[in-house]
Amino acid sequence: MLDNLTDRLSRVVKNLRGQGRLTEANIQDALREVRVALLEADVALPVVKDFIARVKERAMGHEVLGSLTPGQQLIGVVHKELTALMGEHAAPLNFATQPPAVFLMAGLQGAGKTTSTGKLCRVIREAGKKRILVVSCDVYRPAAIEQLKTVAGQAEVDFFPSSADQKPADIARAALDHARRHLFDVLIVDTAGRLHIDTAMMDEIKDLHALLNPIETLFVVDAMQGQDAVNTAKAFNDALPLTGVILTKLDGDARGGAALSVRHVTGKPVKLVGVGEKLTGIEVFHPERMASRVLGMGDVLSLIEDAQRNVDHAEAMKTVQKLKSGKGFDLEDFKAQMQQMRKMGGLGAMVDKLPGAGKIGADQVAHGEKEMRRIEGIINSMTAQERRRPELLKASRKRRIATGSGVQVQDVNRLLTQFEQAQKMMKMMGKGGGMAKMMRGMKGMMPGMR
């Protein structure tokens, strides 16, 4: 997301190289590029004007510090201002109330409220051991209640039943009473999608808010709506005392300006962002880390957190023990590494958090994902013995595997070559001082490395 902005800012740095000082002239040229990039990313015009003015004020007349180039210094200023624009610090969910803590989900139809409810359950459960009850007050959309029931099952939380012939206020009242009597820590209320111009529907959610007195009123908004997302958020904020925003579909083809605009326009923090369809596809929104990603600096901290949360540590330790003992790193381990990567959101999610990710095109990432699926398919077509002992794979076995996985024999050969290279690197890592040897070994494997 925001790839265009990242590319333009990289060009700004290149244009400022070799200049010993930030002057009014070169700052104006650079900020013209930044302004255009922000507008193309669908950032709200008032936000762009305010942002550019603040960057210009901070950058004007700054001397080059130490070994920093003017480009790096300007990027430092832009980074600080982007962070301030999006809210400075991550805004935690609020549970400071007598249980149950009620969370009210609001937003337009199709914004992803029901899926976000399931994702929110995962976030709350990971933060601490809390008993969670979810209920749907959407009596208008066909199968909305059943959808939430399915999502609740996937998230492994309790579901309070309701039906389309009930009134939303009656459902909410009954769910709140049930949550109190059965000592639930959190009650999440999913509501029907509504337009801010629909007076009757807006009155309904105001009544629900007054009845439930939620500690968190979260506005769920689709990042792909661009400017409309910001305008809608403002309208809902005027009608309801929102406490935060959940941005969904931030991994889509959206220009992503909503992520930069919504905090400034509503005054309410973005608390969580959705980055995929699965219930694990949600992240706490860290303004500083997002600013780093926008500027192509990556987000290594989030990558580490993803690994801690999603990687099977027992499997990882088994691999480490294999390396230490010198016993074979086999094709089963090779496949397990790819499955662990998928748990972290796949190659695309990982690349997005790496420094310099803007240099890696979306088509390259898509090709990499496709190649990983092909490799996994080939390995799945092997017997357990063949995975443990790849040296058994002669011509006839390769033909059988190729037919079983729907690929050519050359693809099987290419996989075996890649595996042998990975195996060599793993052996190097298992020995003392292996990292330097591994880097030398990689030179022959990766194009452009000498």
N, C-alpha and C positions, 0 to 999 in steps of 0.2 A: 504494500500500500504506500501511497505517496512517493512512488519511484521517480516520477517526473521532478518533484521538488528536490529529491536527493541528487539527481543528475545535474540539475541547474546549479545547486549549491556547490557541487564538485567543480563545475566550470568556473564559478565565481572565484574559488580558491586558486585555480590555475591562472586566471587572468591577473590576479594580484601578486603572483610570484615575482620576485625580483625587485619589488618596490619597497623602499626602506621605511615607509611611513604611511599610516592611514590618513589620507587627505580628504577634504570635502569632495573633490572631483572623483577620486576612485571609490569613495563610499557611495556617492550618488549612483555611479555606474553599477556597482555591485548590488545595491538595494533595488535598483530598477529590475534587475534579473529576479531578485527574491520576490518582489511585488508581483511580477507576472506569474511566477511559479505558484505562489500562494493562491492567486485568483484562479489559475488553471486547476488547482487542487480543490476548488470549490469552497475555499475558506470565505466566510462572510466579509463583505467589503468593509464595514466599520471595524472589524477585527484586524483586517490587513492594514488599514490606515493607522490605527493605534499602535500596532506591532512595529511597523516600519519607523514611526516617529520615535518610539522608545529605543530601537536599535541604533538609529542615527544619533540620538542624543548621547548614548553610552559610548559609541565608537569614535565619535568626533574628537580628533586631537590626541588619541591614545598613542603613546610611543610604542615601538616594537619592544616586547619584553624578552630578554635573554636571547634564545635562539629561535623564538617564534617568528614566523613570517607574517606580513600583514594579513594574508588570507587566513592563516590559522587563528590570528587574533580576532578577526571579524567573525569567524565561525564560533569562537569562544563566546563572543557577545551574543550571537544569534542563538546559541545553545541555551544560555542563561535566560534569554527572553522567551524562547519557546517553552522552556520549563515553567516559567512564571505564567505564561499564557494558559497552560494546561492545568495549573493548580499547584505548582511547587512540590507538593508531597502526595504520596498515595493516601487516599481517604478510606480508613477502615470501616467495615460495617459496624453499626451501633447495636449493642445488646444491653445497654445500661437501662433496664427497666425491669419491673416485676414480671416474671414469666407468666404467660408466653410472650416473647418479643414478636410483635406482629409486623410482617413485611407485606406491603401492598404493592402489587405489580400493575403499572399503568402504561398505556401506549396505544399506538394505532394498530388496526388489524393487520396481521402479516408481518409485524415487526420482530416476532420471535419471542413473545412473552412466555408461552408455555414451555418451549425448549429452554429458555433462560431460567425459568423456575427450577427445572431439573438441574441445570448447571449450578445455580445458586445453592441448591442443596449440597452439591459436592463440595463447593467452597466452604460452606459452613461446617460440614462434617470434618473436613481436613483441618479446619482451624481449632477444633476441639470436639469432645464427645457431647453432642447435643441431640436431644430427641426432637425430630422435626415432623410436623403435620402439614400437608398441603391440601388445598381445597380450590375448586373451580367455581367461580361465580358467573361464568360465561354461559348463559342459558340461550344465547342467540345463534351461535355458530354450531352447525351440525357436528356431532362427535367431539366437540371441544372437551367435554368432561371425560370421555373415554381416552382421549389423547393424553390428558394430564395423568389419568390413572396409569397408563402405560409408562409414561415418563417417570412417575413416582416409583414404579416397580423397578425400573432400570437404575434409578438413583438410590434404591433401597431405603426409602422413607415411607412413613405412613400416609395413607390417602383417606380423606374424609369424603364419603359419597354424597352426591347431590344429583338432582334431575332437572331437566329442561322445563318442567311445569312449576318449579319453585321460583320465588322471587329472590333476586340476588341478596337483598338485605336479610331475608330469613335464613338463607344458606350461611351467610357470614356470621350471623348471630349464633346459629347452632354450632358452627365449627369452632367459634371462640369459646363457647361454653364447654364443648367437648375437650378442647385443648387445655382449659383450666382444670377440669375435673380429672383428667388423665395425666396431668403433670408434664405436658410437653414444654420444651424450652423455647421452641420457635413455631409460629404459625405463618405460612406463606400463602397469601390469597391471590390467586390468578384471576384477573378480571377480563371482561370482554373488550375487544378492540373498539375504539371509538374515534370519531373525528372531532377536533376541537370546535368545529362549527355546529355540531349536533348538540343542541342545548339540553335536550332530554337526557341523552347519554352522559353528558358532563355533569348534570345534576345528580344522576344516579351514582357516579363515582365519588362525588362530593359527600353524598349521604353515607356511602360505605366508609369513607374516611372518618366522618364524624362518629359513626357507630363503632369502628374498630380502634380508633386512636392509635394508628401504627407508629412504631418507633422509626421505621424506614419506609418512605414512599419512593419507590424506585421507578423512574421513567425509562422504559425500554424503547430504544430507537435504532432504526436500521441505518447504518453508516452509508449505505449505498443511495440514500435519499439526498445526500449532499445538502444544499441550502435548505430544502424543505425540512430536513431533520432538525436543523437549528430553529427554524420558524415554529415548527410544531412543538419542540421542547419549550420554547418561550411561552407559547399559548397554554400548555399544560401547567407550566410553572406559575402562570398568572392565576390559574383556576385552583391549583392544589399546592399545598406546602411541600414541594418535592424536597427530598433529602439527598438525592443522588441520581446518577444516570448510568444505565448499562447500554453500551454501544455494541450492537450485534453486526455480524458479517464484515468485520474489519479485515478479514483475509480475502475478501472478494475483489472484483475488478474496480471497486469504487475509487474515486479520487481521494477520498478520505478526509476532506476538509472539515467534516463534522467533528472529528477527533480534536482538531485545533480550535474550533469555534464554540462548541457547546458550553464549555466552562465559562468563557468570557461573556457569552450572551445571557446565560441563565443565572450565573453566579453559583451554580450547584456543581459539585465535583463529579467527574466521571469515576465511578468506583470500580467497575468491571468492564472487560471487553470480551466479546465472543469472537473466537477465531476458528470456527469449524462447526460441523453439524453434531459431532459426538459430544456427550455430556462432559468429557474431559477438555473440550475445546473452549476454555474460558481462562482469562488471566486477570489478576489484580492490575489495575491501571496505575503505572508508575510514570508520572510526567517526565521525570529526568531521563528515565530509560527510553521512553518513547521519543523524546527529543534526540537522544543519541542515535536511535534507529533512523529517524528522519534524516539526520545529517550523515548517515553512512558509517557511524562509529560502532554499530552493532549493539547488542544487549547481552553480554556474556553472563551477567548475574541471573537474568531470567532463564537463560539456557541451563545454567547450573541448577536452578530451582526446579526446572522441568525434569532434569535427570534425577534429582533427589526424590521427586514425587512419583515419577512414572517408571523408572528403571527397576527391574527385579534385582535387588541387591544380592540375593542368594545366588542367582545365576551369574551375576557379575563376579562374585567371589570365587565361584567354581572355575570361571575362565582364568582369573588371576592365579589360582592354585595350579591350574594346568601349565601356565606359563612358567611359574616358579619351579615346578617339578620337571619341566622339559618334556612332558607328555603331550602328545599330538593335539594341535588345534585343528579340528576336523570340520567338514562341511556342515555338520549339525550346529557347531558353534558359529560358523559363518552366517547361517540362516538366523540364528538367535540374535546376532548383532543387528541384523536388519529389522527384526521384529521389535527389538528394543527401541530402535530409531522411530518406528511407526508409532509406538506408544507415546513418544515425545512430540507427535504431530506430523511426522514424516520429514522428508528432506527439505521441503519448502519452508516449514516452520523453523527448522534449525538454521537454514541458510539466512533467513530473514533476520536472525539475531546475531549473525557473525559480522565482525567489522569488514567493511568493503563489500558488503553483500550486493550493493547496487551495481557492481561490475558483472554480477552473474545474472544473465537474462532469464526471464520466466520460461522461455522455451528450453533452456539448458536444464532448469530445475525439473520441468515436466518430463524431459528426456531421461533424466536421472531417476525419477520416480518410476517411469515405465520400465527402465532397465532393472531396477530392484525387484519389481513384480515378476519380470521375466526370469530373473535369477532364482527367486523363491519357487516359481513354478517348476523350473528344471530340477532343483534340489528335491522338491516334493515327489518328483517322478522316479527318484532313486530308491533303492532298498536301504534299510537301516545299515546293512553291512557296507554298502557302497558309500554311504555318507561318512562312515567311520574310516573306510580304507579306499580313498579315491584312486589309489594305484591299480585297483581292480578294473577300472573303467577302460576297457579296450574297445575296439571298433564296433563289435556287435552290441555291446551294452550301451554305447553312446547312441547308436541308431534307435534302440528301444526307448531310451530316455527322451531323445529328440521327438520321436513320434508321440510319446505319452504326454509331453508338455507343449506340443504344437509348435516346435521351433526347428531350426536346421541343426545339423551336426556341428557346423561351424560355431553356432551359439554355445553349444555344450563345451567345445574346445576353448572358446574365449573365457567362459566361466572358470574352467579348470586353471587356465593361465592366471586369471585374476586371483583365484584362491591360492595358488602357489606363491604369488607375490605377497599376499596378505599373511600367509603362513611364515614366510621368511622374516617379515617385519615383526610378527609376534614372537618368533624365536629370539630375535635381537633384543626385544623389550624384556624378555625373560632373563637375560643375562646381565651381569654387572656392566654399567656404562653403556647399556644397550641403546639409549636414545640417540647418541651421536652416530652409532652404526646404522640405526634405523633411518636416520635422515640421509646418510650417504646412500643407503639402499634405495631410497625413494627417488633419487635423482634419475635412475634409469627407467623408472616406472611412469613418471609424470612428465608430460610434454612441457617444454619450456624451462625445466630445471636442469642446470649444468653443474 
